[in-house]
Amino acid sequence: MKRQVDGVTCGGCALSAAGATAAPLLWLSMPRTQRHLGGGFENEGMDFTVLLTELPFVVLGGAFMPLLVFTLLVRWVDRRRG
């Protein structure tokens, strides 16, 4: 039983790290974010405060959402086993 718990913990941490990496990359590829970071016409709408206001929430959401889904899935599977 101990090895299964360690495997589940390691899987949850790996998903959390992948989500925390993928979420900012996806956020940076959005047209709205690119416009705020200087991609607009003649720097129109440039607003670097999104790095302080949105980026931390994107990273936290990317880290915790896969972890939450993984936790719920593991509990559901354990409940079905008995």
Biopython code that builds the backbone (N, CA, C, O; Angstrom):
import numpy as np
from Bio.PDB.StructureBuilder import StructureBuilder

atoms = [
    (1, "MET", "N", (0.827, -1.203, 0.000)),
    (1, "MET", "CA", (0.000, 0.000, 0.000)),
    (1, "MET", "C", (0.863, 1.255, 0.000)),
    (1, "MET", "O", (0.487, 2.270, -0.587)),
    (2, "LYS", "N", (1.994, 1.191, 0.642)),
    (2, "LYS", "CA", (2.866, 2.362, 0.741)),
    (2, "LYS", "C", (3.377, 2.797, -0.634)),
    (2, "LYS", "O", (3.452, 3.995, -0.906)),
    (3, "ARG", "N", (3.725, 1.861, -1.494)),
    (3, "ARG", "CA", (4.243, 2.200, -2.818)),
    (3, "ARG", "C", (3.170, 2.848, -3.669)),
    (3, "ARG", "O", (3.485, 3.745, -4.451)),
    (4, "GLN", "N", (1.930, 2.440, -3.555)),
    (4, "GLN", "CA", (0.851, 3.040, -4.331)),
    (4, "GLN", "C", (0.643, 4.503, -3.933)),
    (4, "GLN", "O", (0.432, 5.356, -4.796)),
    (5, "VAL", "N", (0.699, 4.787, -2.673)),
    (5, "VAL", "CA", (0.545, 6.153, -2.204)),
    (5, "VAL", "C", (1.690, 7.018, -2.723)),
    (5, "VAL", "O", (1.464, 8.158, -3.128)),
    (6, "ASP", "N", (2.909, 6.496, -2.717)),
    (6, "ASP", "CA", (4.047, 7.243, -3.241)),
    (6, "ASP", "C", (3.906, 7.490, -4.734)),
    (6, "ASP", "O", (4.247, 8.571, -5.212)),
    (7, "GLY", "N", (3.409, 6.506, -5.481)),
    (7, "GLY", "CA", (3.191, 6.666, -6.910)),
    (7, "GLY", "C", (2.126, 7.693, -7.211)),
    (7, "GLY", "O", (2.268, 8.485, -8.142)),
    (8, "VAL", "N", (1.063, 7.687, -6.435)),
    (8, "VAL", "CA", (-0.006, 8.664, -6.606)),
    (8, "VAL", "C", (0.501, 10.061, -6.279)),
    (8, "VAL", "O", (0.176, 11.021, -6.976)),
    (9, "THR", "N", (1.287, 10.175, -5.236)),
    (9, "THR", "CA", (1.854, 11.472, -4.860)),
    (9, "THR", "C", (2.779, 11.996, -5.947)),
    (9, "THR", "O", (2.731, 13.175, -6.297)),
    (10, "CYS", "N", (3.613, 11.127, -6.475)),
    (10, "CYS", "CA", (4.536, 11.525, -7.533)),
    (10, "CYS", "C", (3.767, 11.922, -8.797)),
    (10, "CYS", "O", (4.125, 12.895, -9.461)),
    (11, "GLY", "N", (2.727, 11.182, -9.126)),
    (11, "GLY", "CA", (1.902, 11.522, -10.286)),
    (11, "GLY", "C", (1.216, 12.863, -10.123)),
    (11, "GLY", "O", (1.146, 13.643, -11.073)),
    (12, "GLY", "N", (0.713, 13.140, -8.937)),
    (12, "GLY", "CA", (0.073, 14.426, -8.679)),
    (12, "GLY", "C", (1.055, 15.581, -8.777)),
    (12, "GLY", "O", (0.728, 16.639, -9.314)),
    (13, "CYS", "N", (2.242, 15.379, -8.265)),
    (13, "CYS", "CA", (3.268, 16.429, -8.362)),
    (13, "CYS", "C", (3.689, 16.663, -9.807)),
    (13, "CYS", "O", (3.904, 17.807, -10.209)),
    (14, "ALA", "N", (3.809, 15.601, -10.587)),
    (14, "ALA", "CA", (4.187, 15.738, -11.994)),
    (14, "ALA", "C", (3.101, 16.481, -12.774)),
    (14, "ALA", "O", (3.407, 17.335, -13.607)),
    (15, "LEU", "N", (1.846, 16.159, -12.506)),
    (15, "LEU", "CA", (0.748, 16.876, -13.170)),
    (15, "LEU", "C", (0.714, 18.340, -12.761)),
    (15, "LEU", "O", (0.449, 19.213, -13.589)),
    (16, "SER", "N", (0.976, 18.608, -11.510)),
    (16, "SER", "CA", (1.005, 19.989, -11.031)),
    (16, "SER", "C", (2.117, 20.784, -11.702)),
    (16, "SER", "O", (1.907, 21.928, -12.103)),
    (17, "ALA", "N", (3.281, 20.193, -11.825)),
    (17, "ALA", "CA", (4.406, 20.870, -12.491)),
    (17, "ALA", "C", (4.117, 21.089, -13.969)),
    (17, "ALA", "O", (4.432, 22.147, -14.514)),
    (18, "ALA", "N", (3.523, 20.103, -14.616)),
    (18, "ALA", "CA", (3.183, 20.249, -16.036)),
    (18, "ALA", "C", (2.135, 21.339, -16.233)),
    (18, "ALA", "O", (2.228, 22.123, -17.177)),
    (19, "GLY", "N", (1.152, 21.395, -15.360)),
    (19, "GLY", "CA", (0.128, 22.432, -15.458)),
    (19, "GLY", "C", (0.682, 23.815, -15.190)),
    (19, "GLY", "O", (0.305, 24.778, -15.858)),
    (20, "ALA", "N", (1.577, 23.922, -14.215)),
    (20, "ALA", "CA", (2.177, 25.221, -13.901)),
    (20, "ALA", "C", (3.092, 25.706, -15.018)),
    (20, "ALA", "O", (3.340, 26.907, -15.133)),
    (21, "THR", "N", (3.594, 24.796, -15.839)),
    (21, "THR", "CA", (4.411, 25.173, -16.988)),
    (21, "THR", "C", (3.554, 25.471, -18.211)),
    (21, "THR", "O", (3.808, 26.438, -18.929)),
    (22, "ALA", "N", (2.551, 24.651, -18.446)),
    (22, "ALA", "CA", (1.726, 24.790, -19.653)),
    (22, "ALA", "C", (0.784, 25.988, -19.588)),
    (22, "ALA", "O", (0.547, 26.638, -20.606)),
    (23, "ALA", "N", (0.250, 26.286, -18.425)),
    (23, "ALA", "CA", (-0.724, 27.384, -18.314)),
    (23, "ALA", "C", (-0.137, 28.740, -18.704)),
    (23, "ALA", "O", (-0.781, 29.461, -19.466)),
    (24, "PRO", "N", (1.050, 29.128, -18.226)),
    (24, "PRO", "CA", (1.607, 30.413, -18.664)),
    (24, "PRO", "C", (1.946, 30.441, -20.156)),
    (24, "PRO", "O", (1.812, 31.477, -20.808)),
    (25, "LEU", "N", (2.386, 29.299, -20.691)),
    (25, "LEU", "CA", (2.682, 29.254, -22.120)),
    (25, "LEU", "C", (1.412, 29.456, -22.944)),
    (25, "LEU", "O", (1.427, 30.163, -23.952)),
    (26, "LEU", "N", (0.333, 28.845, -22.523)),
    (26, "LEU", "CA", (-0.943, 29.048, -23.201)),
    (26, "LEU", "C", (-1.419, 30.484, -23.031)),
    (26, "LEU", "O", (-1.921, 31.089, -23.978)),
    (27, "TRP", "N", (-1.264, 31.026, -21.841)),
    (27, "TRP", "CA", (-1.671, 32.405, -21.557)),
    (27, "TRP", "C", (-0.897, 33.384, -22.425)),
    (27, "TRP", "O", (-1.472, 34.347, -22.933)),
    (28, "LEU", "N", (0.409, 33.150, -22.602)),
    (28, "LEU", "CA", (1.228, 34.043, -23.427)),
    (28, "LEU", "C", (0.870, 33.968, -24.905)),
    (28, "LEU", "O", (1.128, 34.915, -25.647)),
    (29, "SER", "N", (0.285, 32.866, -25.342)),
    (29, "SER", "CA", (-0.059, 32.730, -26.751)),
    (29, "SER", "C", (-1.415, 33.356, -27.098)),
    (29, "SER", "O", (-1.766, 33.443, -28.274)),
    (30, "MET", "N", (-2.168, 33.785, -26.103)),
    (30, "MET", "CA", (-3.475, 34.388, -26.359)),
    (30, "MET", "C", (-3.321, 35.787, -26.959)),
    (30, "MET", "O", (-2.424, 36.533, -26.565)),
    (31, "PRO", "N", (-4.189, 36.150, -27.910)),
    (31, "PRO", "CA", (-4.104, 37.482, -28.534)),
    (31, "PRO", "C", (-4.275, 38.626, -27.535)),
    (31, "PRO", "O", (-3.626, 39.664, -27.665)),
    (32, "ARG", "N", (-5.129, 38.446, -26.555)),
    (32, "ARG", "CA", (-5.351, 39.492, -25.552)),
    (32, "ARG", "C", (-4.072, 39.771, -24.757)),
    (32, "ARG", "O", (-3.727, 40.925, -24.504)),
    (33, "THR", "N", (-3.383, 38.708, -24.370)),
    (33, "THR", "CA", (-2.144, 38.869, -23.614)),
    (33, "THR", "C", (-1.059, 39.500, -24.479)),
    (33, "THR", "O", (-0.324, 40.373, -24.016)),
    (34, "GLN", "N", (-0.956, 39.069, -25.713)),
    (34, "GLN", "CA", (0.050, 39.646, -26.615)),
    (34, "GLN", "C", (-0.204, 41.131, -26.842)),
    (34, "GLN", "O", (0.742, 41.911, -26.949)),
    (35, "ARG", "N", (-1.458, 41.524, -26.916)),
    (35, "ARG", "CA", (-1.781, 42.943, -27.086)),
    (35, "ARG", "C", (-1.343, 43.749, -25.861)),
    (35, "ARG", "O", (-0.817, 44.854, -25.992)),
    (36, "HIS", "N", (-1.562, 43.192, -24.681)),
    (36, "HIS", "CA", (-1.164, 43.893, -23.452)),
    (36, "HIS", "C", (0.354, 43.976, -23.308)),
    (36, "HIS", "O", (0.870, 44.903, -22.684)),
    (37, "LEU", "N", (1.060, 43.022, -23.878)),
    (37, "LEU", "CA", (2.514, 43.000, -23.741)),
    (37, "LEU", "C", (3.222, 43.648, -24.931)),
    (37, "LEU", "O", (4.414, 43.417, -25.137)),
    (38, "GLY", "N", (2.516, 44.443, -25.705)),
    (38, "GLY", "CA", (3.155, 45.212, -26.767)),
    (38, "GLY", "C", (2.900, 44.720, -28.162)),
    (38, "GLY", "O", (3.544, 45.189, -29.101)),
    (39, "GLY", "N", (1.986, 43.795, -28.339)),
    (39, "GLY", "CA", (1.712, 43.275, -29.671)),
    (39, "GLY", "C", (0.631, 44.040, -30.411)),
    (39, "GLY", "O", (0.275, 43.668, -31.529)),
    (40, "GLY", "N", (0.102, 45.095, -29.817)),
    (40, "GLY", "CA", (-0.931, 45.885, -30.474)),
    (40, "GLY", "C", (-0.341, 46.846, -31.490)),
    (40, "GLY", "O", (0.878, 46.986, -31.589)),
    (41, "PHE", "N", (-1.197, 47.496, -32.234)),
    (41, "PHE", "CA", (-0.770, 48.454, -33.246)),
    (41, "PHE", "C", (-0.133, 49.658, -32.570)),
    (41, "PHE", "O", (-0.781, 50.337, -31.775)),
    (42, "GLU", "N", (1.130, 49.926, -32.880)),
    (42, "GLU", "CA", (1.898, 51.025, -32.299)),
    (42, "GLU", "C", (1.827, 51.029, -30.770)),
    (42, "GLU", "O", (1.643, 52.073, -30.144)),
    (43, "ASN", "N", (1.975, 49.855, -30.196)),
    (43, "ASN", "CA", (1.953, 49.648, -28.737)),
    (43, "ASN", "C", (0.651, 50.113, -28.084)),
    (43, "ASN", "O", (0.630, 50.476, -26.908)),
    (44, "GLU", "N", (-0.407, 50.098, -28.845)),
    (44, "GLU", "CA", (-1.708, 50.481, -28.300)),
    (44, "GLU", "C", (-2.166, 49.418, -27.301)),
    (44, "GLU", "O", (-2.090, 48.219, -27.573)),
    (45, "GLY", "N", (-2.626, 49.862, -26.177)),
    (45, "GLY", "CA", (-3.121, 48.956, -25.149)),
    (45, "GLY", "C", (-2.028, 48.266, -24.360)),
    (45, "GLY", "O", (-2.299, 47.267, -23.694)),
    (46, "MET", "N", (-0.806, 48.761, -24.410)),
    (46, "MET", "CA", (0.285, 48.138, -23.671)),
    (46, "MET", "C", (0.059, 48.307, -22.169)),
    (46, "MET", "O", (-0.146, 49.416, -21.678)),
    (47, "ASP", "N", (0.100, 47.204, -21.466)),
    (47, "ASP", "CA", (-0.179, 47.231, -20.033)),
    (47, "ASP", "C", (0.593, 46.102, -19.369)),
    (47, "ASP", "O", (0.166, 44.947, -19.394)),
    (48, "PHE", "N", (1.727, 46.440, -18.779)),
    (48, "PHE", "CA", (2.570, 45.422, -18.155)),
    (48, "PHE", "C", (2.073, 45.000, -16.779)),
    (48, "PHE", "O", (2.656, 44.101, -16.173)),
    (49, "THR", "N", (1.022, 45.615, -16.271)),
    (49, "THR", "CA", (0.504, 45.195, -14.969)),
    (49, "THR", "C", (-0.139, 43.816, -15.030)),
    (49, "THR", "O", (-0.379, 43.202, -13.991)),
    (50, "VAL", "N", (-0.424, 43.315, -16.246)),
    (50, "VAL", "CA", (-0.969, 41.958, -16.337)),
    (50, "VAL", "C", (0.037, 40.930, -15.823)),
    (50, "VAL", "O", (-0.349, 39.844, -15.390)),
    (51, "LEU", "N", (1.315, 41.268, -15.870)),
    (51, "LEU", "CA", (2.326, 40.344, -15.339)),
    (51, "LEU", "C", (2.216, 40.202, -13.825)),
    (51, "LEU", "O", (2.558, 39.161, -13.265)),
    (52, "LEU", "N", (1.739, 41.254, -13.170)),
    (52, "LEU", "CA", (1.585, 41.201, -11.708)),
    (52, "LEU", "C", (0.182, 40.791, -11.279)),
    (52, "LEU", "O", (0.002, 40.260, -10.184)),
    (53, "THR", "N", (-0.811, 41.032, -12.129)),
    (53, "THR", "CA", (-2.178, 40.737, -11.730)),
    (53, "THR", "C", (-2.697, 39.409, -12.263)),
    (53, "THR", "O", (-3.370, 38.679, -11.535)),
    (54, "GLU", "N", (-2.402, 39.083, -13.509)),
    (54, "GLU", "CA", (-2.950, 37.862, -14.093)),
    (54, "GLU", "C", (-2.001, 36.670, -14.012)),
    (54, "GLU", "O", (-2.431, 35.550, -13.734)),
    (55, "LEU", "N", (-0.730, 36.904, -14.251)),
    (55, "LEU", "CA", (0.220, 35.797, -14.334)),
    (55, "LEU", "C", (0.280, 34.936, -13.070)),
    (55, "LEU", "O", (0.330, 33.712, -13.193)),
    (56, "PRO", "N", (0.278, 35.509, -11.866)),
    (56, "PRO", "CA", (0.286, 34.624, -10.678)),
    (56, "PRO", "C", (-0.941, 33.722, -10.599)),
    (56, "PRO", "O", (-0.837, 32.565, -10.190)),
    (57, "PHE", "N", (-2.104, 34.247, -10.988)),
    (57, "PHE", "CA", (-3.318, 33.424, -10.960)),
    (57, "PHE", "C", (-3.274, 32.343, -12.030)),
    (57, "PHE", "O", (-3.779, 31.241, -11.818)),
    (58, "VAL", "N", (-2.682, 32.645, -13.165)),
    (58, "VAL", "CA", (-2.542, 31.654, -14.230)),
    (58, "VAL", "C", (-1.640, 30.514, -13.768)),
    (58, "VAL", "O", (-1.958, 29.343, -13.980)),
    (59, "VAL", "N", (-0.532, 30.848, -13.145)),
    (59, "VAL", "CA", (0.391, 29.814, -12.667)),
    (59, "VAL", "C", (-0.259, 28.977, -11.568)),
    (59, "VAL", "O", (-0.164, 27.750, -11.592)),
    (60, "LEU", "N", (-0.911, 29.617, -10.612)),
    (60, "LEU", "CA", (-1.572, 28.874, -9.532)),
    (60, "LEU", "C", (-2.703, 28.002, -10.063)),
    (60, "LEU", "O", (-2.850, 26.848, -9.659)),
    (61, "GLY", "N", (-3.498, 28.557, -10.967)),
    (61, "GLY", "CA", (-4.575, 27.766, -11.563)),
    (61, "GLY", "C", (-4.036, 26.594, -12.355)),
    (61, "GLY", "O", (-4.582, 25.493, -12.297)),
    (62, "GLY", "N", (-2.966, 26.828, -13.095)),
    (62, "GLY", "CA", (-2.355, 25.747, -13.853)),
    (62, "GLY", "C", (-1.768, 24.670, -12.970)),
    (62, "GLY", "O", (-1.728, 23.503, -13.361)),
    (63, "ALA", "N", (-1.315, 25.036, -11.795)),
    (63, "ALA", "CA", (-0.735, 24.054, -10.880)),
    (63, "ALA", "C", (-1.811, 23.294, -10.107)),
    (63, "ALA", "O", (-1.676, 22.091, -9.881)),
    (64, "PHE", "N", (-2.866, 23.975, -9.707)),
    (64, "PHE", "CA", (-3.850, 23.340, -8.825)),
    (64, "PHE", "C", (-4.997, 22.638, -9.542)),
    (64, "PHE", "O", (-5.551, 21.683, -8.999)),
    (65, "MET", "N", (-5.368, 23.071, -10.727)),
    (65, "MET", "CA", (-6.476, 22.414, -11.415)),
    (65, "MET", "C", (-6.164, 20.960, -11.780)),
    (65, "MET", "O", (-6.988, 20.090, -11.499)),
    (66, "PRO", "N", (-5.007, 20.652, -12.397)),
    (66, "PRO", "CA", (-4.726, 19.235, -12.658)),
    (66, "PRO", "C", (-4.605, 18.417, -11.377)),
    (66, "PRO", "O", (-5.003, 17.253, -11.341)),
    (67, "LEU", "N", (-4.063, 19.016, -10.342)),
    (67, "LEU", "CA", (-3.932, 18.322, -9.063)),
    (67, "LEU", "C", (-5.304, 18.016, -8.465)),
    (67, "LEU", "O", (-5.515, 16.931, -7.922)),
    (68, "LEU", "N", (-6.226, 18.954, -8.561)),
    (68, "LEU", "CA", (-7.579, 18.738, -8.055)),
    (68, "LEU", "C", (-8.284, 17.635, -8.834)),
    (68, "LEU", "O", (-8.913, 16.760, -8.238)),
    (69, "VAL", "N", (-8.186, 17.669, -10.150)),
    (69, "VAL", "CA", (-8.818, 16.636, -10.974)),
    (69, "VAL", "C", (-8.199, 15.273, -10.680)),
    (69, "VAL", "O", (-8.917, 14.279, -10.571)),
    (70, "PHE", "N", (-6.885, 15.217, -10.552)),
    (70, "PHE", "CA", (-6.195, 13.962, -10.258)),
    (70, "PHE", "C", (-6.624, 13.418, -8.896)),
    (70, "PHE", "O", (-6.855, 12.217, -8.758)),
    (71, "THR", "N", (-6.732, 14.277, -7.904)),
    (71, "THR", "CA", (-7.156, 13.852, -6.571)),
    (71, "THR", "C", (-8.569, 13.292, -6.595)),
    (71, "THR", "O", (-8.837, 12.247, -6.002)),
    (72, "LEU", "N", (-9.474, 13.988, -7.281)),
    (72, "LEU", "CA", (-10.850, 13.499, -7.372)),
    (72, "LEU", "C", (-10.923, 12.172, -8.122)),
    (72, "LEU", "O", (-11.708, 11.297, -7.754)),
    (73, "LEU", "N", (-10.124, 12.014, -9.157)),
    (73, "LEU", "CA", (-10.100, 10.773, -9.915)),
    (73, "LEU", "C", (-9.577, 9.620, -9.073)),
    (73, "LEU", "O", (-10.134, 8.524, -9.121)),
    (74, "VAL", "N", (-8.522, 9.843, -8.306)),
    (74, "VAL", "CA", (-7.971, 8.792, -7.443)),
    (74, "VAL", "C", (-8.981, 8.398, -6.377)),
    (74, "VAL", "O", (-9.145, 7.212, -6.090)),
    (75, "ARG", "N", (-9.655, 9.369, -5.789)),
    (75, "ARG", "CA", (-10.660, 9.038, -4.762)),
    (75, "ARG", "C", (-11.824, 8.267, -5.366)),
    (75, "ARG", "O", (-12.355, 7.347, -4.744)),
    (76, "TRP", "N", (-12.226, 8.644, -6.590)),
    (76, "TRP", "CA", (-13.327, 7.958, -7.257)),
    (76, "TRP", "C", (-12.959, 6.505, -7.562)),
    (76, "TRP", "O", (-13.773, 5.600, -7.374)),
    (77, "VAL", "N", (-11.731, 6.286, -8.032)),
    (77, "VAL", "CA", (-11.268, 4.937, -8.336)),
    (77, "VAL", "C", (-11.170, 4.112, -7.053)),
    (77, "VAL", "O", (-11.573, 2.949, -7.048)),
    (78, "ASP", "N", (-10.649, 4.677, -5.978)),
    (78, "ASP", "CA", (-10.564, 3.955, -4.704)),
    (78, "ASP", "C", (-11.944, 3.621, -4.154)),
    (78, "ASP", "O", (-12.131, 2.562, -3.555)),
    (79, "ARG", "N", (-12.896, 4.496, -4.348)),
    (79, "ARG", "CA", (-14.258, 4.261, -3.857)),
    (79, "ARG", "C", (-14.910, 3.115, -4.646)),
    (79, "ARG", "O", (-15.654, 2.315, -4.080)),
    (80, "ARG", "N", (-14.630, 3.041, -5.943)),
    (80, "ARG", "CA", (-15.211, 1.985, -6.760)),
    (80, "ARG", "C", (-14.600, 0.624, -6.449)),
    (80, "ARG", "O", (-15.253, -0.407, -6.612)),
    (81, "ARG", "N", (-13.349, 0.622, -6.001)),
    (81, "ARG", "CA", (-12.696, -0.647, -5.658)),
    (81, "ARG", "C", (-13.280, -1.265, -4.387)),
    (81, "ARG", "O", (-13.257, -2.482, -4.201)),
    (82, "GLY", "N", (-13.789, -0.420, -3.541)),
    (82, "GLY", "CA", (-14.396, -0.988, -2.350)),
    (82, "GLY", "C", (-13.948, -0.319, -1.158)),
    (82, "GLY", "O", (-14.366, -0.675, -0.056)),
]
sb = StructureBuilder()
sb.init_structure("model")
sb.init_model(0)
sb.init_chain("A")
sb.init_seg("    ")
for serial, (resi, resn, name, xyz) in enumerate(atoms, 1):
    if name == "N":
        sb.init_residue(resn, " ", resi, " ")
    sb.init_atom(name, np.array(xyz, "f"), 0.0, 1.0, " ", f" {name:<3s}", serial, name[0])
structure = sb.get_structure()
